Amino acid sequence: MLILKNVTAVQLYPAKVQEDVDIAIENDVIVEVGDALTRRYPQADWKEMHGRIVMPGLVCAHNHFYSGLSRGIMANIAPSPDFISTLKNLWWRLDRALDEESLYYSGLICSMEAIKSGCSAVIDHHASPAYIDGSLSTLRNAFLKIGLRGMTCFETTDRNGGVDELQAGVEENIRFARQIDQARATGTEPYLVEAHIGAHAPFTVPDAGLSMLSEALKVTGRGLHIHAAEDLYDVSHSHHLYGKDLLVRLAEYDLINSKTLVAHGLYLSTDDIALLNEQDAFLVHNARSNMNNHVGYNHHLTDIRNLALGTDGIGSDMLEEMKFAFFKHRDAGGPLWPDSFARALASGNELLSRNFSARFGQLEAGYKADLTICDYAAPTPLLADNIAGHIAFGLGSVSVHSVMVNGVMVYEDRQFTFDCDSIYAQARKVAADMWRRMDSLA
């Protein structure tokens, strides 16, 4: 048993602040939160926390680890006046240039930086059209190497190779889900990574692909992770080719349920939102990405039953993402206050709970010991009623001191347990090679 002694225990939802308490952890689960636990468990090891904030681990609910080596990209990118041309000229060339080595290092770098930002888990959405078979296992290896919890899936699409590409994407999703099942049954590795069934935006997934995805959900028991209505083109395409709203079309193939994760959703219809809510599915809002891609603003956040926050590939700094989500909402004239976005940030843990069949997101007995630990000298009283305001206007990733995943301190006193410099050095070489491959692609 390990006791974190003298902590300020903080939950974002339900909001709670407990000062000067201890947290007892046995293996990967919280046993108790209370006073003077070192006396109750005298044989336990303990760490003095000096009043640091300890909260349930932060979760990035939608990310693209394949973009990890795109920062400062030096490749010939044609002018991209709209979102679709940005996809074609930049992102769809980058993902085609990925190979096993570049994907692995992208996964390593993104996992390290997620943890340094305070994330204990990331839900990933992957694409590498030239390296499909085995790609999700490569990402899993990166998660396990760094110690990050997560989920991943392959972005099923027909944009490069028609039916054959659709089939390959679905097969990789199914293969990976079965690998996870086998790994759990064997029990020789930590159960840190789970599977979704992935799909790109509906405008690159014809009905044949939706049928394949529907079967994949049935045979694996997993949920769908898909982009939808990130741009108006996605909606127009669905109406023009199929005469249907986006999620209505997906629902005809039984693709919307309580494990479904829809990213973006800026232009979902009223019927789509009602369907999402009725099926208890999640929408993940990615404020900074929407701003960067100039796709508009989601004015329907107040209508969403299950709202979570992601980055869509712009790092994994979820404290920063919450700030942007709130400030952009206020700039757009929205009525929500920081507590609503703190709840959305906390909701990433509910997504984990539904997919890992374990409890995440609260500092209570029986919940997973995934924890974010921060140094933060509050200049005003820190209370349940104002913790969201402290994040919106103060507490940030610079405060992250340590991160625990599955009961293990994977990052402690701002240090990993392995050499980071060599990983970054190799990543720079791999990135330069990948950029050169991008320039060789049409």
BELTAVEN-V41534 format. One record per run of one state. SS is the DSSP state (helix for helix, strand for strand, loop for the rest). FROM is the first residue (numbers start at 1). TO is the last residue. If there is no record, write none. Layout:
BEGIN
ss:from:to
SS:FROM:TO
SS:FROM:TO
END
This chain:
BEGIN
ss:from:to
loop:1:1
strand:2:12
loop:13:14
strand:15:26
loop:27:28
strand:29:34
loop:35:36
helix:37:40
loop:41:44
strand:45:48
loop:49:52
strand:53:56
loop:57:57
strand:58:63
loop:64:64
helix:65:67
loop:68:82
helix:83:97
loop:98:99
helix:100:116
loop:117:118
strand:119:124
loop:125:125
strand:126:126
loop:127:134
helix:135:146
loop:147:148
strand:149:152
loop:153:153
strand:154:154
loop:155:155
strand:156:156
loop:157:161
helix:162:186
loop:187:192
strand:193:195
loop:196:196
strand:197:199
loop:200:201
helix:202:204
loop:205:206
helix:207:220
loop:221:223
strand:224:228
loop:229:231
helix:232:242
loop:243:245
helix:246:251
loop:252:260
strand:261:264
loop:265:269
helix:270:278
loop:279:281
strand:282:285
loop:286:286
helix:287:293
loop:294:300
helix:301:303
loop:304:306
strand:307:309
loop:310:317
helix:318:331
loop:332:337
helix:338:346
loop:347:347
helix:348:356
loop:357:367
strand:368:368
loop:369:370
strand:371:374
loop:375:386
helix:387:393
loop:394:396
helix:397:399
strand:400:405
loop:406:407
strand:408:412
loop:413:414
strand:415:415
loop:416:420
helix:421:439
loop:440:442
END
